[in-house]
Amino acid sequence: MDALTLVALLAFAFLLVFVFYFISVYNRLHSLKNGADATLSQIRVAMKKRLDMVEQLVDSVKSYAHFERETLEKITGLRTGLASAGPEDLRKINTSSQGLLSDIKAVAEGYPDLKTSQTVTITMNAIRDVEDEISRHRYTYNNIVQEFNTKLDTLPSSFVASSAGMRKMEYLSFEEDELRHRGYYTEEETEPRRPEVDWK
């Protein structure tokens, strides 16, 4: 085997390794992106369930307080916006739905019989379960995004991502993340410290 043939074989082997590496990284990046999209869809579904339950709560307390038609229209609008919502849109929808839920809780604080209503109690417990589900999906989504973005920041996978036209994905950060970071509430708490409502 002459030197020229050896060089050609080495070049071919190098090219083969490069192609396999490129395909491997490209497939991994697409797998991560698809996983993030699927998780985001699960978050949208869970947030829609929460909005449905908030609407049920509005029906339960509307005889105790004045809830204008625009409140229900707002819930409908938030539900409609979920269909194509990205991370930033989901953050805004989450903030709005949490605001509506806080308003309902404030009403309940003034009416002991409403606080002990079985319908309200069951719905509030269901909302807590859905919020736990949202938190789990959001945690999964952000982990996927972190791995994806890290690959876009590090060599040599960044070359693969760049040549494929891939860009960094956005984290899904809700308001409570910032509040927790600033020490307003602990990991065990699900919302900032406010007057507690006993739903049991």
Buried (B, 14 or more C-beta within 10 A) or exposed (E): EEEEEEEEEEEEEEEEEEEEEBEEBBEBBEEBBEBBEEBBEBBBBBBBBBBBBBBBBBEBBBEBBEBEEEBBEBBEEBBEBBEEBEBEBBBBBBEBBBEBBEBBBEBBBEBEEBBEBEEBEEBBEBBEBBBEBBBBBBEBBBBBBEBBBEBBEEEEBBEBBEEEEBEEBEBBBBBBBEBBEEEEBEEEEEBEEEEEEEBE
